[in-house]
Amino acid sequence: MKTTLDLPDELMTEAMQLTKFKTNAQVVILALQEFVKKNKVAGLKAYKDKVDFDVSIHLPL
């Protein structure tokens, strides 16, 4: 998807230096991926101590 964004130059420059990426698109893609991952993890944390997950594995000797 092609999108035009007005991003702060200083923020983009700092992000590119930290990531060593060469394009703005790479930085934005990484930021979006991290945002999605963070929110998925937060959603899973809502189930902490609410799900009884007992797994017993019996392996033959």
PQR file of N, CA, C, O and H, with PARSE charges and radii, in Angstrom:
ATOM      1  N   MET A   1       0.851  -1.167   0.000 -0.4000 1.5000
ATOM      2  CA  MET A   1       0.000   0.000   0.000 -0.0000 2.0000
ATOM      3  C   MET A   1       0.902   1.237   0.000  0.5500 1.7000
ATOM      4  O   MET A   1       1.844   1.337   0.787 -0.5500 1.4000
ATOM      5  N   LYS A   2       0.609   2.131  -0.856 -0.4000 1.5000
ATOM      6  CA  LYS A   2       1.374   3.357  -0.931 -0.0000 2.0000
ATOM      7  C   LYS A   2       0.676   4.414  -0.073  0.5500 1.7000
ATOM      8  O   LYS A   2      -0.522   4.654  -0.219 -0.5500 1.4000
ATOM      9  H   LYS A   2      -0.156   2.050  -1.495  0.4000 1.0000
ATOM     10  N   THR A   3       1.445   5.043   0.828 -0.4000 1.5000
ATOM     11  CA  THR A   3       0.891   6.024   1.752 -0.0000 2.0000
ATOM     12  C   THR A   3       1.855   7.186   1.886  0.5500 1.7000
ATOM     13  O   THR A   3       3.071   6.992   1.888 -0.5500 1.4000
ATOM     14  H   THR A   3       2.418   4.848   0.947  0.4000 1.0000
ATOM     15  N   THR A   4       1.328   8.371   1.997 -0.4000 1.5000
ATOM     16  CA  THR A   4       2.146   9.554   2.234 -0.0000 2.0000
ATOM     17  C   THR A   4       2.002   9.946   3.699  0.5500 1.7000
ATOM     18  O   THR A   4       0.892  10.110   4.206 -0.5500 1.4000
ATOM     19  H   THR A   4       0.341   8.528   1.996  0.4000 1.0000
ATOM     20  N   LEU A   5       3.141  10.094   4.370 -0.4000 1.5000
ATOM     21  CA  LEU A   5       3.141  10.455   5.791 -0.0000 2.0000
ATOM     22  C   LEU A   5       3.985  11.697   6.013  0.5500 1.7000
ATOM     23  O   LEU A   5       4.986  11.910   5.329 -0.5500 1.4000
ATOM     24  H   LEU A   5       4.042   9.961   3.958  0.4000 1.0000
ATOM     25  N   ASP A   6       3.583  12.503   6.958 -0.4000 1.5000
ATOM     26  CA  ASP A   6       4.362  13.664   7.372 -0.0000 2.0000
ATOM     27  C   ASP A   6       4.950  13.337   8.742  0.5500 1.7000
ATOM     28  O   ASP A   6       4.301  13.532   9.769 -0.5500 1.4000
ATOM     29  H   ASP A   6       2.770  12.330   7.514  0.4000 1.0000
ATOM     30  N   LEU A   7       6.182  12.838   8.744 -0.4000 1.5000
ATOM     31  CA  LEU A   7       6.835  12.392   9.976 -0.0000 2.0000
ATOM     32  C   LEU A   7       7.915  13.381  10.402  0.5500 1.7000
ATOM     33  O   LEU A   7       8.550  14.008   9.553 -0.5500 1.4000
ATOM     34  H   LEU A   7       6.709  12.679   7.909  0.4000 1.0000
ATOM     35  N   PRO A   8       8.128  13.525  11.702 -0.5600 1.5000
ATOM     36  CA  PRO A   8       9.183  14.419  12.183  0.2800 2.0000
ATOM     37  C   PRO A   8      10.563  13.938  11.707  0.5500 1.7000
ATOM     38  O   PRO A   8      10.929  12.780  11.911 -0.5500 1.4000
ATOM     39  N   ASP A   9      11.308  14.827  11.082 -0.4000 1.5000
ATOM     40  CA  ASP A   9      12.625  14.475  10.543 -0.0000 2.0000
ATOM     41  C   ASP A   9      13.559  13.931  11.616  0.5500 1.7000
ATOM     42  O   ASP A   9      14.264  12.947  11.391 -0.5500 1.4000
ATOM     43  H   ASP A   9      11.010  15.767  10.916  0.4000 1.0000
ATOM     44  N   GLU A  10      13.563  14.570  12.784 -0.4000 1.5000
ATOM     45  CA  GLU A  10      14.478  14.153  13.849 -0.0000 2.0000
ATOM     46  C   GLU A  10      14.168  12.729  14.317  0.5500 1.7000
ATOM     47  O   GLU A  10      15.072  11.930  14.561 -0.5500 1.4000
ATOM     48  H   GLU A  10      12.990  15.368  12.967  0.4000 1.0000
ATOM     49  N   LEU A  11      12.893  12.436  14.436 -0.4000 1.5000
ATOM     50  CA  LEU A  11      12.481  11.113  14.892 -0.0000 2.0000
ATOM     51  C   LEU A  11      12.850  10.046  13.862  0.5500 1.7000
ATOM     52  O   LEU A  11      13.339   8.977  14.227 -0.5500 1.4000
ATOM     53  H   LEU A  11      12.159  13.086  14.237  0.4000 1.0000
ATOM     54  N   MET A  12      12.624  10.321  12.611 -0.4000 1.5000
ATOM     55  CA  MET A  12      12.957   9.363  11.558 -0.0000 2.0000
ATOM     56  C   MET A  12      14.473   9.172  11.469  0.5500 1.7000
ATOM     57  O   MET A  12      14.945   8.048  11.302 -0.5500 1.4000
ATOM     58  H   MET A  12      12.227  11.189  12.315  0.4000 1.0000
ATOM     59  N   THR A  13      15.225  10.244  11.577 -0.4000 1.5000
ATOM     60  CA  THR A  13      16.688  10.147  11.533 -0.0000 2.0000
ATOM     61  C   THR A  13      17.201   9.297  12.685  0.5500 1.7000
ATOM     62  O   THR A  13      18.059   8.436  12.490 -0.5500 1.4000
ATOM     63  H   THR A  13      14.842  11.157  11.712  0.4000 1.0000
ATOM     64  N   GLU A  14      16.680   9.533  13.880 -0.4000 1.5000
ATOM     65  CA  GLU A  14      17.115   8.759  15.044 -0.0000 2.0000
ATOM     66  C   GLU A  14      16.746   7.280  14.883  0.5500 1.7000
ATOM     67  O   GLU A  14      17.554   6.404  15.191 -0.5500 1.4000
ATOM     68  H   GLU A  14      15.983  10.232  14.038  0.4000 1.0000
ATOM     69  N   ALA A  15      15.553   7.006  14.412 -0.4000 1.5000
ATOM     70  CA  ALA A  15      15.113   5.627  14.213 -0.0000 2.0000
ATOM     71  C   ALA A  15      15.980   4.931  13.162  0.5500 1.7000
ATOM     72  O   ALA A  15      16.326   3.761  13.323 -0.5500 1.4000
ATOM     73  H   ALA A  15      14.896   7.718  14.162  0.4000 1.0000
ATOM     74  N   MET A  16      16.325   5.624  12.115 -0.4000 1.5000
ATOM     75  CA  MET A  16      17.156   5.029  11.069 -0.0000 2.0000
ATOM     76  C   MET A  16      18.565   4.752  11.590  0.5500 1.7000
ATOM     77  O   MET A  16      19.175   3.750  11.218 -0.5500 1.4000
ATOM     78  H   MET A  16      16.044   6.575  11.984  0.4000 1.0000
ATOM     79  N   GLN A  17      19.085   5.629  12.443 -0.4000 1.5000
ATOM     80  CA  GLN A  17      20.410   5.406  13.030 -0.0000 2.0000
ATOM     81  C   GLN A  17      20.390   4.204  13.972  0.5500 1.7000
ATOM     82  O   GLN A  17      21.323   3.402  13.980 -0.5500 1.4000
ATOM     83  H   GLN A  17      18.589   6.443  12.745  0.4000 1.0000
ATOM     84  N   LEU A  18      19.331   4.085  14.758 -0.4000 1.5000
ATOM     85  CA  LEU A  18      19.233   2.985  15.719 -0.0000 2.0000
ATOM     86  C   LEU A  18      19.051   1.635  15.031  0.5500 1.7000
ATOM     87  O   LEU A  18      19.601   0.629  15.479 -0.5500 1.4000
ATOM     88  H   LEU A  18      18.573   4.737  14.751  0.4000 1.0000
ATOM     89  N   THR A  19      18.292   1.611  13.963 -0.4000 1.5000
ATOM     90  CA  THR A  19      18.006   0.354  13.271 -0.0000 2.0000
ATOM     91  C   THR A  19      19.019   0.019  12.189  0.5500 1.7000
ATOM     92  O   THR A  19      19.126  -1.134  11.771 -0.5500 1.4000
ATOM     93  H   THR A  19      17.845   2.429  13.600  0.4000 1.0000
ATOM     94  N   LYS A  20      19.748   1.001  11.744 -0.4000 1.5000
ATOM     95  CA  LYS A  20      20.685   0.839  10.617 -0.0000 2.0000
ATOM     96  C   LYS A  20      19.953   0.585   9.304  0.5500 1.7000
ATOM     97  O   LYS A  20      20.556   0.127   8.333 -0.5500 1.4000
ATOM     98  H   LYS A  20      19.661   1.937  12.083  0.4000 1.0000
ATOM     99  N   PHE A  21      18.660   0.880   9.273 -0.4000 1.5000
ATOM    100  CA  PHE A  21      17.896   0.740   8.036 -0.0000 2.0000
ATOM    101  C   PHE A  21      18.233   1.880   7.095  0.5500 1.7000
ATOM    102  O   PHE A  21      18.644   2.959   7.522 -0.5500 1.4000
ATOM    103  H   PHE A  21      18.170   1.252  10.062  0.4000 1.0000
ATOM    104  N   LYS A  22      18.054   1.625   5.815 -0.4000 1.5000
ATOM    105  CA  LYS A  22      18.400   2.633   4.815 -0.0000 2.0000
ATOM    106  C   LYS A  22      17.185   3.362   4.247  0.5500 1.7000
ATOM    107  O   LYS A  22      17.338   4.374   3.563 -0.5500 1.4000
ATOM    108  H   LYS A  22      17.720   0.749   5.468  0.4000 1.0000
ATOM    109  N   THR A  23      15.986   2.862   4.521 -0.4000 1.5000
ATOM    110  CA  THR A  23      14.801   3.529   3.972 -0.0000 2.0000
ATOM    111  C   THR A  23      13.790   3.839   5.072  0.5500 1.7000
ATOM    112  O   THR A  23      13.716   3.158   6.095 -0.5500 1.4000
ATOM    113  H   THR A  23      15.862   2.040   5.076  0.4000 1.0000
ATOM    114  N   ASN A  24      13.024   4.881   4.824 -0.4000 1.5000
ATOM    115  CA  ASN A  24      11.948   5.251   5.745 -0.0000 2.0000
ATOM    116  C   ASN A  24      10.919   4.128   5.842  0.5500 1.7000
ATOM    117  O   ASN A  24      10.379   3.864   6.916 -0.5500 1.4000
ATOM    118  H   ASN A  24      13.083   5.434   3.993  0.4000 1.0000
ATOM    119  N   ALA A  25      10.654   3.475   4.725 -0.4000 1.5000
ATOM    120  CA  ALA A  25       9.657   2.401   4.705 -0.0000 2.0000
ATOM    121  C   ALA A  25      10.044   1.278   5.653  0.5500 1.7000
ATOM    122  O   ALA A  25       9.189   0.751   6.364 -0.5500 1.4000
ATOM    123  H   ALA A  25      11.093   3.689   3.852  0.4000 1.0000
ATOM    124  N   GLN A  26      11.316   0.905   5.676 -0.4000 1.5000
ATOM    125  CA  GLN A  26      11.769  -0.153   6.577 -0.0000 2.0000
ATOM    126  C   GLN A  26      11.522   0.223   8.040  0.5500 1.7000
ATOM    127  O   GLN A  26      11.099  -0.615   8.837 -0.5500 1.4000
ATOM    128  H   GLN A  26      12.011   1.334   5.098  0.4000 1.0000
ATOM    129  N   VAL A  27      11.784   1.462   8.382 -0.4000 1.5000
ATOM    130  CA  VAL A  27      11.584   1.933   9.754 -0.0000 2.0000
ATOM    131  C   VAL A  27      10.103   1.907  10.120  0.5500 1.7000
ATOM    132  O   VAL A  27       9.739   1.467  11.211 -0.5500 1.4000
ATOM    133  H   VAL A  27      12.127   2.142   7.734  0.4000 1.0000
ATOM    134  N   VAL A  28       9.262   2.371   9.225 -0.4000 1.5000
ATOM    135  CA  VAL A  28       7.819   2.407   9.493 -0.0000 2.0000
ATOM    136  C   VAL A  28       7.261   0.990   9.605  0.5500 1.7000
ATOM    137  O   VAL A  28       6.429   0.723  10.472 -0.5500 1.4000
ATOM    138  H   VAL A  28       9.558   2.729   8.339  0.4000 1.0000
ATOM    139  N   ILE A  29       7.706   0.083   8.743 -0.4000 1.5000
ATOM    140  CA  ILE A  29       7.249  -1.304   8.805 -0.0000 2.0000
ATOM    141  C   ILE A  29       7.635  -1.939  10.135  0.5500 1.7000
ATOM    142  O   ILE A  29       6.817  -2.610  10.763 -0.5500 1.4000
ATOM    143  H   ILE A  29       8.382   0.300   8.039  0.4000 1.0000
ATOM    144  N   LEU A  30       8.877  -1.731  10.569 -0.4000 1.5000
ATOM    145  CA  LEU A  30       9.310  -2.269  11.855 -0.0000 2.0000
ATOM    146  C   LEU A  30       8.471  -1.692  12.999  0.5500 1.7000
ATOM    147  O   LEU A  30       8.056  -2.423  13.898 -0.5500 1.4000
ATOM    148  H   LEU A  30       9.542  -1.186  10.059  0.4000 1.0000
ATOM    149  N   ALA A  31       8.227  -0.396  12.963 -0.4000 1.5000
ATOM    150  CA  ALA A  31       7.433   0.242  14.009 -0.0000 2.0000
ATOM    151  C   ALA A  31       6.026  -0.346  14.071  0.5500 1.7000
ATOM    152  O   ALA A  31       5.505  -0.595  15.158 -0.5500 1.4000
ATOM    153  H   ALA A  31       8.564   0.198  12.233  0.4000 1.0000
ATOM    154  N   LEU A  32       5.419  -0.566  12.926 -0.4000 1.5000
ATOM    155  CA  LEU A  32       4.081  -1.156  12.886 -0.0000 2.0000
ATOM    156  C   LEU A  32       4.090  -2.600  13.390  0.5500 1.7000
ATOM    157  O   LEU A  32       3.190  -3.008  14.124 -0.5500 1.4000
ATOM    158  H   LEU A  32       5.843  -0.364  12.043  0.4000 1.0000
ATOM    159  N   GLN A  33       5.100  -3.367  12.997 -0.4000 1.5000
ATOM    160  CA  GLN A  33       5.200  -4.752  13.462 -0.0000 2.0000
ATOM    161  C   GLN A  33       5.350  -4.798  14.977  0.5500 1.7000
ATOM    162  O   GLN A  33       4.708  -5.614  15.637 -0.5500 1.4000
ATOM    163  H   GLN A  33       5.830  -3.035  12.401  0.4000 1.0000
ATOM    164  N   GLU A  34       6.183  -3.939  15.528 -0.4000 1.5000
ATOM    165  CA  GLU A  34       6.391  -3.916  16.973 -0.0000 2.0000
ATOM    166  C   GLU A  34       5.131  -3.466  17.707  0.5500 1.7000
ATOM    167  O   GLU A  34       4.822  -3.978  18.783 -0.5500 1.4000
ATOM    168  H   GLU A  34       6.705  -3.276  14.992  0.4000 1.0000
ATOM    169  N   PHE A  35       4.414  -2.525  17.138 -0.4000 1.5000
ATOM    170  CA  PHE A  35       3.161  -2.058  17.728 -0.0000 2.0000
ATOM    171  C   PHE A  35       2.135  -3.193  17.796  0.5500 1.7000
ATOM    172  O   PHE A  35       1.480  -3.392  18.820 -0.5500 1.4000
ATOM    173  H   PHE A  35       4.666  -2.109  16.264  0.4000 1.0000
ATOM    174  N   VAL A  36       2.009  -3.926  16.698 -0.4000 1.5000
ATOM    175  CA  VAL A  36       1.058  -5.040  16.646 -0.0000 2.0000
ATOM    176  C   VAL A  36       1.471  -6.118  17.645  0.5500 1.7000
ATOM    177  O   VAL A  36       0.630  -6.631  18.383 -0.5500 1.4000
ATOM    178  H   VAL A  36       2.541  -3.764  15.867  0.4000 1.0000
ATOM    179  N   LYS A  37       2.770  -6.470  17.675 -0.4000 1.5000
ATOM    180  CA  LYS A  37       3.249  -7.496  18.598 -0.0000 2.0000
ATOM    181  C   LYS A  37       2.991  -7.089  20.049  0.5500 1.7000
ATOM    182  O   LYS A  37       2.534  -7.903  20.852 -0.5500 1.4000
ATOM    183  H   LYS A  37       3.454  -6.054  17.075  0.4000 1.0000
ATOM    184  N   LYS A  38       3.280  -5.846  20.380 -0.4000 1.5000
ATOM    185  CA  LYS A  38       3.084  -5.339  21.745 -0.0000 2.0000
ATOM    186  C   LYS A  38       1.619  -5.455  22.160  0.5500 1.7000
ATOM    187  O   LYS A  38       1.323  -5.855  23.285 -0.5500 1.4000
ATOM    188  H   LYS A  38       3.652  -5.185  19.728  0.4000 1.0000
ATOM    189  N   ASN A  39       0.721  -5.114  21.275 -0.4000 1.5000
ATOM    190  CA  ASN A  39      -0.700  -5.165  21.598 -0.0000 2.0000
ATOM    191  C   ASN A  39      -1.223  -6.596  21.686  0.5500 1.7000
ATOM    192  O   ASN A  39      -2.118  -6.875  22.484 -0.5500 1.4000
ATOM    193  H   ASN A  39       0.962  -4.789  20.361  0.4000 1.0000
ATOM    194  N   LYS A  40      -0.681  -7.500  20.885 -0.4000 1.5000
ATOM    195  CA  LYS A  40      -1.072  -8.905  20.993 -0.0000 2.0000
ATOM    196  C   LYS A  40      -0.626  -9.479  22.337  0.5500 1.7000
ATOM    197  O   LYS A  40      -1.378 -10.209  22.983 -0.5500 1.4000
ATOM    198  H   LYS A  40       0.046  -7.273  20.236  0.4000 1.0000
ATOM    199  N   VAL A  41       0.584  -9.153  22.752 -0.4000 1.5000
ATOM    200  CA  VAL A  41       1.097  -9.624  24.036 -0.0000 2.0000
ATOM    201  C   VAL A  41       0.254  -9.048  25.172  0.5500 1.7000
ATOM    202  O   VAL A  41      -0.072  -9.757  26.124 -0.5500 1.4000
ATOM    203  H   VAL A  41       1.195  -8.561  22.226  0.4000 1.0000
ATOM    204  N   ALA A  42      -0.095  -7.780  25.076 -0.4000 1.5000
ATOM    205  CA  ALA A  42      -0.933  -7.159  26.104 -0.0000 2.0000
ATOM    206  C   ALA A  42      -2.280  -7.866  26.190  0.5500 1.7000
ATOM    207  O   ALA A  42      -2.812  -8.052  27.285 -0.5500 1.4000
ATOM    208  H   ALA A  42       0.170  -7.204  24.303  0.4000 1.0000
ATOM    209  N   GLY A  43      -2.827  -8.255  25.063 -0.4000 1.5000
ATOM    210  CA  GLY A  43      -4.093  -8.976  25.045 -0.0000 2.0000
ATOM    211  C   GLY A  43      -3.976 -10.335  25.709  0.5500 1.7000
ATOM    212  O   GLY A  43      -4.891 -10.771  26.408 -0.5500 1.4000
ATOM    213  H   GLY A  43      -2.395  -8.103  24.174  0.4000 1.0000
ATOM    214  N   LEU A  44      -2.850 -11.008  25.494 -0.4000 1.5000
ATOM    215  CA  LEU A  44      -2.631 -12.311  26.124 -0.0000 2.0000
ATOM    216  C   LEU A  44      -2.440 -12.177  27.627  0.5500 1.7000
ATOM    217  O   LEU A  44      -2.870 -13.042  28.391 -0.5500 1.4000
ATOM    218  H   LEU A  44      -2.107 -10.655  24.927  0.4000 1.0000
ATOM    219  N   LYS A  45      -1.796 -11.096  28.054 -0.4000 1.5000
ATOM    220  CA  LYS A  45      -1.571 -10.888  29.485 -0.0000 2.0000
ATOM    221  C   LYS A  45      -2.880 -10.720  30.249  0.5500 1.7000
ATOM    222  O   LYS A  45      -2.924 -10.949  31.457 -0.5500 1.4000
ATOM    223  H   LYS A  45      -1.446 -10.394  27.434  0.4000 1.0000
ATOM    224  N   ALA A  46      -3.919 -10.332  29.572 -0.4000 1.5000
ATOM    225  CA  ALA A  46      -5.223 -10.174  30.215 -0.0000 2.0000
ATOM    226  C   ALA A  46      -5.742 -11.522  30.709  0.5500 1.7000
ATOM    227  O   ALA A  46      -6.582 -11.563  31.608 -0.5500 1.4000
ATOM    228  H   ALA A  46      -3.883 -10.147  28.590  0.4000 1.0000
ATOM    229  N   TYR A  47      -5.254 -12.630  30.136 -0.4000 1.5000
ATOM    230  CA  TYR A  47      -5.689 -13.963  30.526 -0.0000 2.0000
ATOM    231  C   TYR A  47      -4.840 -14.566  31.645  0.5500 1.7000
ATOM    232  O   TYR A  47      -5.114 -15.671  32.112 -0.5500 1.4000
ATOM    233  H   TYR A  47      -4.571 -12.596  29.406  0.4000 1.0000
ATOM    234  N   LYS A  48      -3.808 -13.834  32.071 -0.4000 1.5000
ATOM    235  CA  LYS A  48      -2.924 -14.348  33.112 -0.0000 2.0000
ATOM    236  C   LYS A  48      -3.731 -14.703  34.359  0.5500 1.7000
ATOM    237  O   LYS A  48      -4.550 -13.911  34.826 -0.5500 1.4000
ATOM    238  H   LYS A  48      -3.586 -12.936  31.692  0.4000 1.0000
ATOM    239  N   ASP A  49      -3.494 -15.886  34.885 -0.4000 1.5000
ATOM    240  CA  ASP A  49      -4.174 -16.407  36.078 -0.0000 2.0000
ATOM    241  C   ASP A  49      -5.667 -16.641  35.868  0.5500 1.7000
ATOM    242  O   ASP A  49      -6.381 -16.887  36.841 -0.5500 1.4000
ATOM    243  H   ASP A  49      -2.829 -16.529  34.506  0.4000 1.0000
ATOM    244  N   LYS A  50      -6.154 -16.575  34.654 -0.4000 1.5000
ATOM    245  CA  LYS A  50      -7.573 -16.804  34.374 -0.0000 2.0000
ATOM    246  C   LYS A  50      -7.805 -18.117  33.638  0.5500 1.7000
ATOM    247  O   LYS A  50      -8.934 -18.601  33.560 -0.5500 1.4000
ATOM    248  H   LYS A  50      -5.574 -16.375  33.864  0.4000 1.0000
ATOM    249  N   VAL A  51      -6.739 -18.687  33.104 -0.4000 1.5000
ATOM    250  CA  VAL A  51      -6.854 -19.924  32.344 -0.0000 2.0000
ATOM    251  C   VAL A  51      -6.064 -21.003  33.080  0.5500 1.7000
ATOM    252  O   VAL A  51      -4.888 -20.823  33.396 -0.5500 1.4000
ATOM    253  H   VAL A  51      -5.822 -18.293  33.168  0.4000 1.0000
ATOM    254  N   ASP A  52      -6.726 -22.118  33.344 -0.4000 1.5000
ATOM    255  CA  ASP A  52      -6.055 -23.244  33.979 -0.0000 2.0000
ATOM    256  C   ASP A  52      -5.540 -24.142  32.866  0.5500 1.7000
ATOM    257  O   ASP A  52      -6.314 -24.844  32.216 -0.5500 1.4000
ATOM    258  H   ASP A  52      -7.681 -22.264  33.087  0.4000 1.0000
ATOM    259  N   PHE A  53      -4.261 -24.117  32.653 -0.4000 1.5000
ATOM    260  CA  PHE A  53      -3.648 -24.856  31.554 -0.0000 2.0000
ATOM    261  C   PHE A  53      -2.686 -25.867  32.143  0.5500 1.7000
ATOM    262  O   PHE A  53      -1.515 -25.560  32.365 -0.5500 1.4000
ATOM    263  H   PHE A  53      -3.632 -23.546  33.181  0.4000 1.0000
ATOM    264  N   ASP A  54      -3.169 -27.064  32.397 -0.4000 1.5000
ATOM    265  CA  ASP A  54      -2.372 -28.120  32.997 -0.0000 2.0000
ATOM    266  C   ASP A  54      -2.075 -29.156  31.924  0.5500 1.7000
ATOM    267  O   ASP A  54      -2.978 -29.826  31.422 -0.5500 1.4000
ATOM    268  H   ASP A  54      -4.121 -27.314  32.217  0.4000 1.0000
ATOM    269  N   VAL A  55      -0.822 -29.276  31.585 -0.4000 1.5000
ATOM    270  CA  VAL A  55      -0.420 -30.225  30.554 -0.0000 2.0000
ATOM    271  C   VAL A  55       0.463 -31.279  31.194  0.5500 1.7000
ATOM    272  O   VAL A  55       1.493 -30.969  31.792 -0.5500 1.4000
ATOM    273  H   VAL A  55      -0.088 -28.732  31.993  0.4000 1.0000
ATOM    274  N   SER A  56       0.053 -32.505  31.063 -0.4000 1.5000
ATOM    275  CA  SER A  56       0.854 -33.626  31.547 -0.0000 2.0000
ATOM    276  C   SER A  56       1.251 -34.468  30.344  0.5500 1.7000
ATOM    277  O   SER A  56       0.408 -34.900  29.558 -0.5500 1.4000
ATOM    278  H   SER A  56      -0.784 -32.757  30.577  0.4000 1.0000
ATOM    279  N   ILE A  57       2.522 -34.684  30.223 -0.4000 1.5000
ATOM    280  CA  ILE A  57       3.025 -35.460  29.096 -0.0000 2.0000
ATOM    281  C   ILE A  57       3.601 -36.754  29.651  0.5500 1.7000
ATOM    282  O   ILE A  57       4.473 -36.737  30.519 -0.5500 1.4000
ATOM    283  H   ILE A  57       3.207 -34.333  30.861  0.4000 1.0000
ATOM    284  N   HIS A  58       3.115 -37.850  29.150 -0.4000 1.5000
ATOM    285  CA  HIS A  58       3.616 -39.164  29.561 -0.0000 2.0000
ATOM    286  C   HIS A  58       4.335 -39.782  28.378  0.5500 1.7000
ATOM    287  O   HIS A  58       3.721 -40.143  27.373 -0.5500 1.4000
ATOM    288  H   HIS A  58       2.406 -37.864  28.444  0.4000 1.0000
ATOM    289  N   LEU A  59       5.623 -39.893  28.513 -0.4000 1.5000
ATOM    290  CA  LEU A  59       6.429 -40.473  27.443 -0.0000 2.0000
ATOM    291  C   LEU A  59       6.747 -41.927  27.764  0.5500 1.7000
ATOM    292  O   LEU A  59       7.073 -42.245  28.907 -0.5500 1.4000
ATOM    293  H   LEU A  59       6.122 -39.599  29.328  0.4000 1.0000
ATOM    294  N   PRO A  60       6.658 -42.817  26.776 -0.5600 1.5000
ATOM    295  CA  PRO A  60       7.030 -44.219  27.020  0.2800 2.0000
ATOM    296  C   PRO A  60       8.519 -44.326  27.281  0.5500 1.7000
ATOM    297  O   PRO A  60       9.320 -43.604  26.686 -0.5500 1.4000
ATOM    298  N   LEU A  61       8.879 -45.222  28.166 -0.4000 1.5000
ATOM    299  CA  LEU A  61      10.304 -45.419  28.480 -0.0000 2.0000
ATOM    300  C   LEU A  61      10.944 -46.409  27.564  0.5500 1.7000
ATOM    301  O   LEU A  61      12.136 -46.688  27.692 -0.5500 1.4000
ATOM    302  H   LEU A  61       8.228 -45.808  28.649  0.4000 1.0000
TER
END
